[in-house]
Amino acid sequence: MTEYIVKSAVKDRLDDQNVAADFYDALDEDVAELLDDAARRAADNDRKTVQARDL
C-alpha cells in the first residue's frame, strides 16, 4: 500500500504525544479513502481537477 502521510510530520504536529505504530496505518487508510472520495466527487461533477470543495 502507498503511504500518504509523513510520519515525522505527524510526530511534529502531535508534539509531546506518543504515537502508536498502528495509528499511522489507520491514518493512512483514512487519507486514502478521503482521496478516493474527492476524486469520485470531481468525476461526478465532470471535472478532472480535484478541488478543496471535493473534500
N, C-alpha and C positions, 0 to 999 in steps of 0.2 A: 504494500500500500504506500502511496505517496505521502510524505509528511508535509503538511501545510503550515505548521507552526514552527517557530524557532524557540527551542527550549530555553536558551539563555535569555531571550526577550521576555518569556513568561516568568522566569525566575526573577528578573529585574523588576518587572511590573508588580509582582507579588511581594517584593521587598523582603520583609523579615519572616515571611511564612515558609514553612516547609512544603514541598510539593511531592506528592506520591508519584511513583513511576506510572501507575495506571491512569493518573489524571491526564497526562499528555496524550495517551491513546484515545481517551474519551473526548478530549478537546479537539483532537484532530478529526475524529469521526463527525463531531458537530460542525466543524468548519467545512468538511467535505459535503455534508448534507446542505448546509447553507449555500454553498457554491452551486450545487445541483439545482436547488430551488430557484436561485436567482437566474441561472441560465434558462431554466424552463419558463420562468415568467417573461424573460426577454423574448424568447422564441414565441411564446403565446401572444405577444404583442407585436409580432412580425419585426423584431429588431435582432440584429446580430451583436449589438453592443449592450453589454450588461451595465446597468447604471445603479447608482446608490438607491434609487427608489425600488429596485428589484429585491432589495434586502427586506 
